[in-house]
Amino acid sequence: MALPLFLFGCLGHAPLLAALGAGGAALVPARAPGWRAQAVPGGLHPLARLRADAGEGCDGLLCHPGALAHGRIMAWAAALGMAPMPVTVAAGGQDGIAALCLQPAGMPAGAADPSVPDWSLPGWAAAHGPLAVEAVPELFALAATMTPDALQARLPTLALRVASRLRARVPAGPPQLRRAPGPDDLHIEALERPYTAFFAVEVADLRFRRFDGRLSPPVRRAGFVMADAVTVLPYDPARDRVLVVEQFRYGPLVRGDPNPWSLEAIAGRIDATETPETAARREAQEEAGLTMDRLHPVGRYYPSPGAVSEYIWSYVGLTALPDDAAGIGGLESEAEDIRAHVLDRARLMALIDAGEVENAPLILSALWLQANLSRLRPE
């Protein structure tokens, strides 16, 4: 008979257990004496790790899942780089119960580290719970075709895509001109994802409600599934200067453009637990070493909604741009090679007019800046 599972850390989150198919399993409060749960970073979200400690012990749940739920929990754990470890727990007034817990693989238990924070289920649930639950179906879909090592390498980008889906469910506002969709206005009849790496390709057979009230005939649509992004155009209102960045881009090269170096606003992906504004400030520091003062929202938009899920928040950020603000930046760990140019705002507008600037967020941000100069420039 299989040993019961001692569930601690994120596996104590009821919505996650339900997503894993263990929502109906009998769960008994339990404690693992001699252990303490501490947080460790994970590729999808932080995990909990048992460390030896002479304190009160680690609280969790003792679970006897059915065979299907047990298999799903173990497969989910393997996908996140976790492995079973024997542990002895107390539950229901009985001590010395042999069980298995799930630990980050390759990390010996060792003694608790006082410099590492204890695991907090309420804190984890608030920051990462929806992401973890939403990721379960995609995680299992990838696990069916990938080795555990390959899947773990995909977890950071998976987290970005899942976080984008969660943000998309918070609308910018109620529809005023466009259709307000009803529950019967869209029918997904088949869905597949033939490619998943930095981005994913999703192909669907679907029907949608036409403007004449009828459902469309079945149509096949394909799209690139990408994470949300942010752009920021730094502007110095005292000197009337902007900073733009230049870097090699693969998209123009694929199109056949003989010059794949692009002039752009500072840009980057929004991390799974970031706000767009936080991401804009981080990217400004990483790409150009700039600390933004006030960020002015330019817009939030789909740059190519016909086939790309990417959604962008654009800002103009106020900052000082002295002569030495230009230079080379970017993260070496991401193979970034970014050159920053400081130029007069009028020069940027001339470059746009000449066709030198072909980047949509930069053009949009420059036009917004031009239209809002009177409230940004000092008197």
C-alpha positions in Angstrom: 0.0 0.0 0.0 1.4 3.4 -1.0 2.5 5.7 1.8 0.3 8.7 2.5 1.5 12.1 1.4 2.4 14.9 3.9 1.4 18.0 2.1 3.0 21.3 3.1 4.0 24.5 1.4 1.9 25.3 -1.7 0.3 21.9 -1.6 -1.6 23.1 1.4 -3.5 25.5 -0.9 -7.0 24.1 -1.4 -7.6 25.5 -5.0 -4.3 24.0 -6.2 -5.2 20.6 -4.7 -8.5 20.9 -6.5 -6.8 21.7 -9.8 -4.6 18.6 -9.3 -7.7 16.4 -8.8 -7.2 15.9 -5.0 -9.9 18.3 -3.9 -12.1 15.4 -2.7 -9.3 13.5 -0.9 -9.5 13.1 2.9 -7.1 15.7 4.5 -6.1 15.5 8.1 -4.1 18.2 9.9 -0.6 16.9 10.6 2.7 18.0 11.9 6.3 16.9 11.0 8.3 17.2 14.2 11.9 18.2 13.8 11.3 20.1 10.6 10.8 23.7 9.5 9.4 24.9 6.1 11.5 27.6 4.4 11.0 29.3 1.1 13.2 28.7 -1.9 12.9 30.3 -5.4 11.3 28.2 -8.1 11.0 28.5 -11.9 7.2 28.9 -11.8 6.7 30.2 -8.3 8.5 29.9 -4.9 8.5 26.4 -3.3 8.7 25.3 0.3 11.6 23.2 1.6 11.8 21.2 4.8 14.9 22.0 6.9 15.9 20.3 10.1 14.9 22.4 13.2 14.4 21.7 16.9 11.3 24.0 17.0 7.6 23.0 17.1 7.7 21.3 13.7 6.1 21.9 10.3 2.4 22.0 9.9 0.7 20.4 6.9 -1.9 17.9 5.8 -1.8 14.1 5.7 -3.5 12.9 2.5 -4.5 9.5 1.2 -5.2 10.5 -2.4 -6.7 8.0 -4.9 -4.5 6.5 -7.5 -5.4 9.2 -10.2 -4.9 12.1 -7.8 -1.7 10.6 -6.4 -0.3 10.3 -10.0 -1.2 13.9 -10.8 0.4 15.3 -7.7 3.6 13.3 -8.3 3.6 14.4 -12.0 3.1 18.0 -11.0 5.9 17.8 -8.5 8.3 16.3 -11.0 7.5 19.0 -13.5 8.5 21.6 -10.9 11.7 19.8 -10.0 10.5 18.2 -6.8 11.1 14.7 -5.5 9.6 12.5 -2.7 11.3 12.3 0.6 10.4 10.0 3.6 9.2 11.9 6.6 7.6 10.9 9.9 4.5 12.9 11.0 1.9 13.0 13.8 -1.8 13.2 12.9 -5.1 12.4 14.5 -3.5 11.8 17.9 -1.1 9.2 16.5 2.7 9.7 16.3 5.3 8.1 14.1 3.2 7.9 10.9 5.4 7.1 7.9 4.7 9.4 4.9 6.2 11.0 1.9 6.7 14.7 1.4 7.7 16.5 -1.8 11.0 18.5 -1.7 12.9 20.5 -4.3 15.1 17.9 -5.9 18.9 18.0 -5.4 18.6 20.0 -2.1 19.7 18.0 0.9 17.5 18.8 3.9 20.2 20.3 6.1 19.7 22.6 9.1 17.3 25.6 8.9 19.0 28.8 7.8 18.0 31.7 10.1 18.6 34.1 7.2 16.0 32.5 5.0 12.3 33.4 5.7 9.9 30.8 6.9 7.3 29.6 4.4 4.0 31.5 4.6 1.0 29.9 2.9 -1.2 33.1 3.2 1.6 35.2 1.7 2.3 32.7 -1.1 -1.4 32.3 -1.8 -1.9 36.0 -2.2 1.1 36.5 -4.5 1.3 33.2 -6.4 -1.8 31.1 -5.8 -3.8 32.2 -8.9 -0.7 31.7 -11.1 -0.1 28.2 -9.7 -3.7 27.1 -10.2 -3.9 28.6 -13.7 -0.6 26.9 -14.8 -1.7 23.4 -14.0 -3.4 22.5 -17.3 -0.5 23.9 -19.4 2.0 22.2 -17.1 0.4 18.8 -17.7 0.2 19.5 -21.5 3.9 20.2 -21.7 4.8 17.3 -19.4 3.2 14.9 -21.9 5.7 15.8 -24.6 8.8 17.1 -22.7 11.5 15.6 -20.5 11.4 17.0 -16.9 14.7 18.9 -17.6 13.3 20.5 -20.7 10.0 21.4 -19.0 11.8 23.0 -16.0 13.7 25.2 -18.5 10.3 26.4 -19.8 8.8 27.3 -16.4 9.9 31.0 -16.3 8.3 31.7 -19.7 5.3 29.6 -18.8 4.8 31.8 -15.7 4.9 35.0 -17.9 2.2 33.6 -20.3 0.0 32.5 -17.4 0.3 35.8 -15.6 -0.7 37.5 -18.9 -3.9 35.5 -19.0 -4.7 36.5 -15.4 -4.2 40.2 -16.2 -6.4 39.8 -19.3 -9.3 38.9 -17.2 -9.3 42.3 -15.5 -10.8 44.5 -18.3 -9.6 48.1 -18.8 -13.3 49.2 -18.6 -16.8 48.3 -19.6 -17.5 48.2 -23.4 -18.8 51.5 -24.7 -18.8 51.0 -28.5 -17.7 47.4 -29.1 -19.8 44.3 -28.4 -20.2 43.1 -24.9 -19.7 39.3 -25.4 -22.2 36.9 -24.0 -21.6 33.4 -22.7 -22.8 31.8 -26.0 -20.9 34.1 -28.4 -17.8 32.0 -28.8 -17.4 28.2 -29.2 -13.9 26.6 -29.1 -14.3 23.3 -30.8 -10.7 22.2 -30.9 -7.5 23.6 -29.4 -3.8 22.6 -29.9 -0.5 24.1 -29.1 2.1 22.6 -31.5 5.0 24.7 -30.4 6.0 26.1 -27.0 9.3 27.8 -26.2 10.0 31.5 -25.6 6.5 32.0 -27.1 3.9 29.5 -28.0 1.8 28.8 -31.1 -1.9 28.1 -30.5 -4.2 26.8 -33.2 -8.0 26.7 -32.6 -11.1 25.6 -34.5 -13.8 27.9 -33.4 -17.1 29.6 -34.2 -18.0 33.2 -33.1 -21.1 35.3 -33.0 -21.5 37.4 -36.2 -22.9 41.0 -36.1 -26.0 39.7 -37.9 -26.7 37.4 -34.8 -25.7 34.1 -36.4 -22.8 31.9 -35.4 -20.0 31.9 -38.0 -19.1 28.6 -39.7 -16.2 26.8 -38.2 -12.9 28.7 -38.8 -9.3 27.8 -38.0 -7.2 30.5 -36.4 -3.5 30.4 -35.3 -1.8 32.9 -33.0 1.5 33.6 -31.2 1.0 33.4 -27.5 3.3 35.9 -25.8 3.7 37.5 -22.4 2.7 41.0 -21.5 5.3 43.7 -22.0 6.0 47.3 -21.0 7.8 50.2 -22.8 9.1 53.5 -21.3 10.4 56.6 -23.2 12.6 58.6 -20.8 12.1 62.3 -21.1 14.0 65.2 -19.5 11.6 68.2 -19.5 14.3 70.6 -18.4 16.6 69.8 -21.3 13.8 68.7 -23.7 15.7 65.5 -24.4 14.7 61.9 -24.8 16.6 58.6 -24.5 16.1 55.9 -27.1 17.8 52.5 -27.3 19.2 50.6 -30.2 19.6 46.9 -30.5 19.6 43.9 -32.9 16.1 42.5 -33.4 15.4 39.1 -35.0 11.9 40.1 -36.3 13.2 42.5 -39.0 15.8 39.9 -40.0 13.2 37.2 -40.5 11.2 39.7 -42.7 14.2 40.2 -44.8 15.1 43.7 -43.6 18.8 44.4 -44.5 19.1 46.5 -41.3 17.8 44.5 -38.3 19.1 47.1 -35.7 16.1 48.9 -34.3 15.6 52.3 -32.5 13.1 51.7 -29.7 11.8 52.8 -26.4 13.1 50.9 -23.4 11.1 47.7 -23.3 10.8 44.3 -21.6 8.5 41.6 -20.4 6.5 42.0 -17.2 7.5 39.4 -14.6 4.7 37.2 -13.3 4.4 39.0 -10.0 5.2 42.6 -11.2 2.9 45.5 -12.0 3.5 47.2 -15.4 4.8 50.3 -13.6 7.3 48.3 -11.6 8.5 46.5 -14.7 8.9 49.9 -16.5 11.1 51.2 -13.7 13.2 47.9 -13.6 13.7 47.9 -17.3 14.8 51.5 -17.3 17.5 50.6 -14.7 18.6 47.4 -16.5 18.8 48.8 -20.1 20.0 52.4 -19.4 20.9 52.7 -15.7 18.1 55.3 -15.3 15.9 55.9 -12.2 12.5 57.2 -13.3 10.7 59.9 -11.5 7.0 60.1 -12.5 5.7 57.7 -15.1 2.9 59.0 -17.4 0.7 56.3 -19.0 0.6 56.6 -22.8 -1.7 53.7 -23.5 -2.3 50.0 -23.1 -2.9 48.0 -26.3 -2.5 44.9 -28.5 0.1 45.9 -31.2 -1.1 43.1 -33.6 -4.3 41.5 -32.4 -5.0 39.6 -35.6 -2.5 36.9 -34.6 -0.4 38.0 -31.6 -1.6 37.9 -27.9 1.1 40.4 -26.8 -0.3 43.3 -24.7 1.8 46.4 -24.0 1.7 49.1 -21.4 3.6 52.2 -22.7 4.8 55.1 -20.5 6.8 58.3 -20.8 9.0 58.6 -17.8 10.5 61.8 -16.4 14.2 61.7 -15.5 17.4 63.7 -15.9 19.3 63.1 -19.1 22.7 64.7 -19.0 25.2 64.2 -21.8 26.7 61.1 -20.1 23.4 59.3 -19.9 24.0 57.5 -23.2 26.1 54.3 -23.2 26.0 50.6 -23.6 23.7 48.5 -21.3 21.5 45.5 -21.0 21.8 42.2 -19.1 24.6 39.9 -20.2 22.7 36.9 -18.8 20.0 37.6 -21.5 22.5 38.3 -24.3 21.4 41.9 -24.5 23.6 44.4 -26.3 21.8 47.7 -26.0 23.1 51.2 -27.0 21.4 54.2 -25.6 21.2 57.5 -27.5 20.3 60.8 -25.8 18.9 63.3 -28.4 16.7 66.3 -28.6 13.0 65.6 -28.7 12.9 67.5 -32.1 15.5 65.2 -33.5 13.4 62.2 -32.5 10.4 63.6 -34.3 12.6 64.2 -37.4 13.8 60.6 -37.3 10.2 59.4 -37.2 9.3 61.6 -40.2 12.3 60.3 -42.1 11.3 56.6 -41.5 14.4 55.9 -39.4 12.2 54.9 -36.5 10.0 51.9 -37.3 9.1 50.8 -33.8 5.4 51.3 -33.0 5.6 51.8 -29.2 8.3 54.4 -29.7 6.3 56.3 -32.4 3.2 56.2 -30.3 5.1 57.4 -27.2 6.8 60.2 -29.1 3.5 61.4 -30.5 1.9 61.3 -27.0 4.8 63.3 -25.7 4.4 65.9 -28.5 0.7 66.3 -27.7 1.3 66.7 -23.9 4.4 68.9 -23.8 2.6 71.9 -22.2 1.9 69.9 -19.0 5.3 68.2 -18.9 7.7 71.1 -19.5 8.5 73.3 -16.6 7.1 76.8 -16.7 
